[in-house]
């Protein structure tokens, strides 16, 4: 028996595929926060995450007629978002990098603003995620943030499940090394070779 929430979502998908704009809007609203969260963690910054999220939402709407329900809608949407985000990262690599400008007032504001530990910790994780290679970051985010299982991640990224497991393990090790301050003296970055 299909759970009521899934049945309601299946009905929204069917209506959206038949051209119901309000159903499509409702689907996008339901999944926006999770899609943005996946893009934010993969992209490593808000600007690229917002661009990737926007691209993902448009791709989801364009792709709805081809969605065939072999996977849950959320899994399919994460696949679209992941691909949009990886495309954004490829575009980012081709863009010139701005130089950093030191601003002591920005440091003062951030220091005296009273941020709680949760925000600082999230920022530290985001910064650490940005330091690990994309091929490890994407499966790690899809597993630990989006909650996809190995088969869904395999389907989303188009790599075998064993590779997904390996990349998640290596991504977690790299993330731990970066968060740990790399006390072991290594690079903190696993090999970029494919498994």
PAZAPA-4460 file (N, C-alpha, C; in steps of 0.05 Angstrom, whole numbers, plus 32768, in hexadecimal, padded with zeros to 4 digits):
% residues 195
    n_x    n_y    n_z   ca_x   ca_y   ca_z    c_x    c_y    c_z   seq   type   mol
   8011   7FE8   8000   8000   8000   8000   8012   8019   8000     1      X     A
   800B   802C   7FEF   801B   8045   7FED   8013   8057   8004     2      X     A
   8027   8062   8012   8020   8075   8028   8011   808D   801D     3      X     A
   7FFF   8099   802D   7FEF   80B0   8024   7FFF   80C7   8019     4      X     A
   8015   80CE   8026   8025   80E5   801C   8031   80DF   8000     5      X     A
   8039   80C6   7FFC   8044   80BF   7FE2   802E   80BE   7FCD     6      X     A
   8016   80B5   7FD5   8000   80B4   7FC2   7FF8   80D1   7FBA     7      X     A
   7FF8   80E3   7FCE   7FF2   80FF   7FC8   8006   810B   7FB5     8      X     A
   8020   8104   7FBA   8035   810F   7FA8   8032   8103   7F8C     9      X     A
   802C   80E9   7F8B   8028   80DD   7F71   8011   80EA   7F61    10      X     A
   7FFD   80F2   7F70   7FE6   8100   7F63   7FEF   811C   7F59    11      X     A
   7FFF   812A   7F6A   800A   8144   7F61   801B   8141   7F48    12      X     A
   802B   812C   7F48   803D   8128   7F30   802B   8123   7F17    13      X     A
   8017   8112   7F1A   8006   810C   7F04   7FF8   8125   7EF9    14      X     A
   7FEE   8135   7F0C   7FE1   814E   7F04   7FF5   8161   7EF7    15      X     A
   800D   8163   7F02   8021   8175   7EF6   8029   816C   7EDB    16      X     A
   802B   8151   7ED7   8032   8147   7EBC   801C   814D   7EA8    17      X     A
   8004   8150   7EB2   7FED   8157   7EA0   7FE9   8175   7E9D    18      X     A
   7FFD   8185   7EA6   7FFC   81A2   7EA1   7FF1   81B3   7EB8    19      X     A
   7FEA   81A7   7ECF   7FE0   81B6   7EE5   7FF7   81C6   7EF2    20      X     A
   7FF7   81E0   7EEE   800D   81F1   7EF8   800D   81F2   7F17    21      X     A
   7FF6   81F2   7F23   7FF5   81F4   7F40   8000   81DA   7F4D    22      X     A
   7FFC   81C4   7F40   8007   81AB   7F4A   8026   81AB   7F47    23      X     A
   8030   81B5   7F30   804C   81B8   7F2C   8059   81CB   7F41    24      X     A
   804B   81E1   7F46   8055   81F4   7F5A   8056   81E7   7F76    25      X     A
   8041   81D8   7F7C   8040   81CB   7F96   8057   81B6   7F99    26      X     A
   805C   81A7   7F84   8072   8194   7F84   808D   81A2   7F89    27      X     A
   8091   81B8   7F7B   80AA   81C7   7F7E   80AD   81D3   7F9A    28      X     A
   8096   81DD   7FA5   8097   81E8   7FC0   809D   81D2   7FD4    29      X     A
   8092   81BB   7FD1   8096   81A5   7FE4   80B4   819C   7FE4    30      X     A
   80C1   819E   7FCE   80DC   8194   7FCC   80F2   81A9   7FCB    31      X     A
   80EA   81C3   7FCB   80FD   81D8   7FC8   8113   81D7   7FDD    32      X     A
   810B   81D6   7FF7   811F   81D7   800C   8134   81C1   800A    33      X     A
   812B   81A9   8005   813D   8192   8003   814F   8195   7FEA    34      X     A
   8144   819E   7FD4   8153   81A2   7FBB   8168   81B7   7FC0    35      X     A
   8160   81CD   7FCC   8174   81E2   7FD2   8189   81D8   7FE5    36      X     A
   8182   81C9   7FF9   8195   81BE   800C   81AA   81AC   7FFE    37      X     A
   81A0   819B   7FEC   81B3   818A   7FDD   81C5   819C   7FCC    38      X     A
   81BA   81AF   7FBE   81CB   81C1   7FAE   81DE   81D1   7FBE    39      X     A
   81D6   81DA   7FD5   81E7   81EB   7FE7   81FF   81DB   7FF0    40      X     A
   81FA   81C2   7FF8   8210   81B2   8002   8223   81A9   7FEB    41      X     A
   8218   81A4   7FD4   822A   819C   7FBE   8239   81B4   7FB3    42      X     A
   822B   81CB   7FB0   8238   81E2   7FA4   824B   81F0   7FB8    43      X     A
   8245   81EF   7FD1   8257   81FB   7FE5   8252   8219   7FEA    44      X     A
   8240   8225   7FDB   823A   8241   7FE0   821D   8247   7FD8    45      X     A
   8212   825D   7FE3   81F6   8264   7FDE   81F1   826C   7FC1    46      X     A
   8203   827C   7FB5   81FE   8286   7F9A   81FC   826F   7F86    47      X     A
   820F   825D   7F86   820E   8247   7F73   81F7   8234   7F7A    48      X     A
   81F1   8231   7F94   81DB   821F   7F9C   81C0   822B   7F92    49      X     A
   81BD   8245   7F94   81A4   8251   7F8A   81A2   824E   7F6C    50      X     A
   81B8   8252   7F5E   81B8   824F   7F41   81B1   8232   7F39    51      X     A
   81BE   821F   7F47   81B9   8203   7F41   819C   81FB   7F49    52      X     A
   8192   8205   7F5F   8176   81FF   7F67   8163   820A   7F52    53      X     A
   8167   8222   7F49   8156   822E   7F34   8157   821C   7F1B    54      X     A
   816F   8215   7F12   8171   8203   7EFB   8164   81E9   7EFF    55      X     A
   8166   81DE   7F17   815A   81C4   7F1E   813C   81C6   7F1C    56      X     A
   8130   81DB   7F28   8113   81DE   7F28   8108   81E0   7F0B    57      X     A
   8117   81F0   7EFB   810E   81F2   7EDF   8111   81D7   7ED0    58      X     A
   8126   81C8   7ED6   812A   81AE   7EC9   8115   819A   7ED3    59      X     A
   810D   819C   7EEC   80F8   818A   7EF6   80DE   818F   7EE7    60      X     A
   80D7   81A9   7EE4   80BE   81AF   7ED6   80C0   81A6   7EB9    61      X     A
   80D6   81AB   7EAC   80D9   81A2   7E90   80D9   8184   7E8D    62      X     A
   80E4   8177   7EA2   80E7   815A   7EA1   80CE   814A   7EAA    63      X     A
   80BB   8158   7EB7   80A3   814A   7EC1   8096   8138   7EAD    64      X     A
   8093   8140   7E94   8085   812E   7E81   8095   8113   7E7D    65      X     A
   80AF   8114   7E82   80BF   80FB   7E7E   80C2   80EB   7E98    66      X     A
   80BA   80F7   7EAF   80BD   80E8   7EC8   80AA   80D0   7EC7    67      X     A
   80B6   80B8   7ECC   80A7   809F   7EC8   80A1   8090   7EE2    68      X     A
   80A7   809C   7EF9   80A1   8090   7F13   80AF   8076   7F19    69      X     A
   80C5   8070   7F0A   80D5   8058   7F12   80E3   805D   7F2D    70      X     A
   80E9   8076   7F33   80F4   807D   7F4D   80E0   8090   7F5A    71      X     A
   80E2   8094   7F74   80D1   80A8   7F81   80D6   80C3   7F75    72      X     A
   80C2   80D4   7F75   80C5   80EF   7F6A   80DD   80FD   7F77    73      X     A
   80DF   80FB   7F92   80F4   8109   7FA0   8110   8100   7F97    74      X     A
   8113   80E6   7F92   812C   80DB   7F88   8132   80E7   7F6D    75      X     A
   811F   80E7   7F5C   8122   80F2   7F41   8129   8110   7F43    76      X     A
   811C   811F   7F55   8121   813B   7F58   813D   8140   7F62    77      X     A
   8147   812F   7F75   8162   8131   7F7E   8176   812C   7F68    78      X     A
   8170   8119   7F57   8182   8114   7F40   8184   812C   7F2E    79      X     A
   816D   8138   7F28   816D   8151   7F18   817C   8167   7F26    80      X     A
   8178   816A   7F40   8186   817F   7F4F   81A4   817A   7F50    81      X     A
   81AC   8161   7F54   81C8   815A   7F55   81D5   8160   7F3A    82      X     A
   81C8   8158   7F25   81D3   815E   7F0A   81D5   817C   7F05    83      X     A
   81C1   818B   7F0D   81C1   81A8   7F09   81D8   81B4   7F1A    84      X     A
   81DC   81AA   7F32   81F1   81B4   7F43   820D   81AD   7F37    85      X     A
   8210   8195   7F2E   822A   818D   7F23   8230   819E   7F09    86      X     A
   821B   81A3   7EFA   821E   81B5   7EE3   8227   81D1   7EEC    87      X     A
   821B   81DB   7F01   8222   81F5   7F0C   823F   81F5   7F15    88      X     A
   8248   81E0   7F21   8264   81DE   7F2A   8277   81DE   7F11    89      X     A
   826F   81D0   7EFC   8280   81D1   7EE3   8281   81ED   7ED8    90      X     A
   826A   81FB   7ED8   826A   8217   7ECF   827B   8229   7EE1    91      X     A
   827A   8224   7EFB   828A   8234   7F0E   82A8   8230   7F08    92      X     A
   82B1   8218   7F02   82CD   8214   7EFC   82D7   8223   7EE4    93      X     A
   82C4   8229   7ED1   82CC   8238   7EB9   82CB   8256   7EBE    94      X     A
   82BF   8260   7ED4   82BD   827C   7ED9   82D7   8286   7EE6    95      X     A
   82DF   829F   7EE2   82F6   82AA   7EF0   82F0   82AC   7F0E    96      X     A
   8304   82A7   7F1E   8300   82A8   7F3B   8305   82C4   7F45    97      X     A
   82F2   82CF   7F55   82F7   82EA   7F60   830C   82E9   7F76    98      X     A
   831A   82FF   7F79   832E   8300   7F8F   831F   8307   7FA9    99      X     A
   832A   82FC   7FBF   831E   8301   7FD9   8326   831D   7FE3   100      X     A
   8313   832A   7FEF   8318   8345   7FFB   8314   8341   8019   101      X     A
   8328   8349   8028   8326   8347   8045   8316   835E   804F   102      X     A
   8303   8357   8060   82F2   836C   806B   82F0   8367   8089   103      X     A
   82FF   8377   8099   82FF   8373   80B6   82E3   8378   80C2   104      X     A
   82D3   8389   80B6   82B8   838E   80C1   82A7   8375   80BF   105      X     A
   82AB   8365   80A9   829B   834D   80A6   82A3   8339   80BC   106      X     A
   82BC   8338   80C3   82C5   8326   80D8   82B8   832F   80F3   107      X     A
   82B9   8349   80F8   82AE   8353   8110   8290   834D   8113   108      X     A
   8281   8352   80FD   8264   834D   80FD   825E   832F   8103   109      X     A
   826D   831E   80F5   8269   8301   80F8   8270   82F8   8114   110      X     A
   8285   8304   8120   828E   82FC   813B   827A   8306   8150   111      X     A
   8270   831E   814D   825E   8329   8161   8241   8325   815C   112      X     A
   823A   8315   8149   821D   8312   8142   820E   82FE   8153   113      X     A
   821D   82EE   8162   820F   82DB   8174   8205   82C3   8166   114      X     A
   8211   82BA   8150   8209   82A1   8143   820B   828A   8156   115      X     A
   81F7   8278   8155   81F9   8261   8167   820B   824B   815A   116      X     A
   8211   8237   816A   8224   8222   8162   8219   8213   814A   117      X     A
   81FF   8210   8147   81F3   8201   8130   81FB   820E   8116   118      X     A
   81F9   8228   8114   81FF   8236   80FB   821D   8234   80F5   119      X     A
   822E   8237   810A   824B   8235   8105   8251   8219   80FC   120      X     A
   8245   8205   8109   824B   81E9   8101   8243   81E4   80E5   121      X     A
   822B   81EE   80DD   8222   81EA   80C2   8235   81F7   80AE   122      X     A
   823E   820F   80B5   8251   821D   80A3   826B   820E   80A1   123      X     A
   8274   8203   80B7   828D   81F3   80B7   828A   81DB   80A5   124      X     A
   8273   81CE   80A7   826E   81B6   8096   826C   81BE   8079   125      X     A
   825E   81D4   8073   825D   81DE   8057   8279   81E4   804C   126      X     A
   8289   81F2   805D   82A4   81F8   8054   82B5   81DF   804F   127      X     A
   82B2   81CC   8061   82C1   81B3   805E   82B7   81A3   8046   128      X     A
   829D   81A3   8041   8292   8195   8029   829D   81A2   8010   129      X     A
   82A0   81BC   8010   82AB   81CA   7FF8   82C7   81C2   7FF2   130      X     A
   82D6   81B7   8006   82F2   81AF   8001   82F5   8193   7FF7   131      X     A
   82E0   8183   7FF7   82E3   8167   7FED   82DA   8166   7FD0   132      X     A
   82E5   8154   7FC0   82DF   8153   7FA4   82C1   814E   7F9F   133      X     A
   82B7   8159   7F89   829A   8156   7F82   8291   8139   7F81   134      X     A
   82A3   8128   7F77   829A   810C   7F74   8295   80FE   7F8F   135      X     A
   82A0   8109   7FA4   829B   80FE   7FBF   8285   810F   7FCD   136      X     A
   8284   8129   7FC7   8271   813A   7FD4   8255   8133   7FCD   137      X     A
   824F   8130   7FB3   8234   812B   7FAA   8227   8112   7FB6   138      X     A
   8235   80FA   7FB6   8228   80E3   7FC3   8225   80E6   7FE1   139      X     A
   8238   80F4   7FED   8237   80F8   800A   821F   8109   8011   140      X     A
   821A   811F   8002   8203   8130   8007   81E9   8121   8002   141      X     A
   81E8   8112   7FEC   81D0   8104   7FE6   81C9   80EF   7FFB   142      X     A
   81DE   80E3   8007   81D9   80CE   801C   81D2   80DB   8037   143      X     A
   81E4   80ED   8040   81E1   80F8   805B   81CE   810F   805E   144      X     A
   81C9   811E   8048   81B7   8135   804A   819C   812D   803E   145      X     A
   819C   8122   8026   8183   811C   8019   8177   8101   8022   146      X     A
   8187   80F0   802E   817D   80D7   8039   8178   80C1   8023   147      X     A
   8184   80C4   800C   8180   80B0   7FF7   8190   8097   7FFE   148      X     A
   8186   8080   7FF6   8195   8067   7FFB   81A9   8064   7FE4   149      X     A
   81BA   8050   7FE7   81D0   804C   7FD4   81C6   8047   7FB8   150      X     A
   81B1   8038   7FB5   81A6   8033   7F9A   819B   804D   7F8D   151      X     A
   818E   805D   7F9D   8184   8077   7F92   819B   8089   7F8A   152      X     A
   81B0   808A   7F9B   81C7   809A   7F94   81D4   8090   7F7B   153      X     A
   81D7   8076   7F79   81E2   8069   7F61   81D3   8071   7F48   154      X     A
   81B9   8070   7F4A   81A7   8078   7F34   81AA   8096   7F2E   155      X     A
   81AB   80A6   7F43   81AD   80C3   7F40   81C7   80CB   7F32   156      X     A
   81DD   80BF   7F3B   81F8   80C7   7F30   8201   80B6   7F18   157      X     A
   81F3   80A0   7F13   81FA   808F   7EFD   8214   8080   7F01   158      X     A
   8219   8078   7F1A   8231   8068   7F20   8228   804F   7F2F   159      X     A
   8238   803A   7F2F   8230   8021   7F3D   822E   8025   7F5B   160      X     A
   821D   8015   7F68   8219   8018   7F85   8233   8015   7F95   161      X     A
   8245   8003   7F8C   825F   8000   7F9A   826F   801A   7F99   162      X     A
   826E   8028   7F83   827C   8041   7F80   826F   8056   7F93   163      X     A
   8255   8055   7F95   8247   8068   7FA7   8251   8063   7FC4   164      X     A
   8251   804A   7FCC   825A   8043   7FE7   8277   804D   7FEC   165      X     A
   8288   8048   7FD9   82A4   8050   7FDB   82A7   806E   7FDC   166      X     A
   8298   807C   7FCB   829A   8099   7FCA   828F   80A6   7FE4   167      X     A
   827A   809A   7FEF   826F   80A4   8008   8284   80A0   801F   168      X     A
   828F   8088   8020   82A3   8083   8035   82BB   8095   8032   169      X     A
   82C4   8099   801A   82DB   80AA   8015   82D4   80C8   801A   170      X     A
   82BC   80CF   8013   82B2   80EA   8018   82B0   80F0   8036   171      X     A
   82A6   80DC   8045   82A4   80E0   8062   82C0   80E2   806E   172      X     A
   82D3   80D2   8065   82EE   80D3   806F   82FB   80EE   8069   173      X     A
   82F6   80F8   8050   8302   8112   8049   82F5   8128   8059   174      X     A
   82DB   8126   805D   82CD   813B   806C   82D7   813B   8089   175      X     A
   82DA   8123   8095   82E4   8121   80B0   8300   812D   80B2   176      X     A
   8311   8128   809E   832C   8132   809E   832C   8151   809D   177      X     A
   831B   815C   808C   831A   8179   808A   830F   8185   80A4   178      X     A
   82FA   8179   80AF   82EE   8184   80C7   8301   8181   80DF   179      X     A
   8312   816C   80DE   8325   8166   80F3   833D   8178   80F2   180      X     A
   833E   8189   80DD   8355   819A   80DA   836D   818C   80CE   181      X     A
   8367   8174   80C5   837C   8164   80B8   8394   8161   80CA   182      X     A
   8390   8157   80E2   83A6   8154   80F5   83BA   813F   80EE   183      X     A
   83B3   812D   80DB   83C5   8118   80D4   83DA   8121   80C0   184      X     A
   83D9   8139   80B6   83ED   8143   80A4   83E9   813C   8087   185      X     A
   83D4   812C   8080   83CF   8125   8065   83C0   813B   8057   186      X     A
   83B9   8137   803E   83AC   814C   802F   838F   814F   8037   187      X     A
   8383   813A   8043   8367   813B   804A   8355   8136   8032   188      X     A
   8361   8132   801B   8351   812D   8003   8357   8112   7FF8   189      X     A
   8342   8102   7FF5   8347   80E7   7FEA   834E   80EA   7FCC   190      X     A
   8358   80D4   7FC2   835F   80D4   7FA5   8347   80DB   7F94   191      X     A
   834B   80E9   7F7E   8335   80F0   7F6D   832F   80DA   7F59   192      X     A
   833D   80C4   7F5A   8338   80AF   7F46   831D   80A2   7F4A   193      X     A
   8310   8099   7F35   82F6   808B   7F37   82FA   806F   7F41   194      X     A
   82E6   8065   7F4E   82E7   8049   7F58   82DB   8036   7F44   195      X     A
***
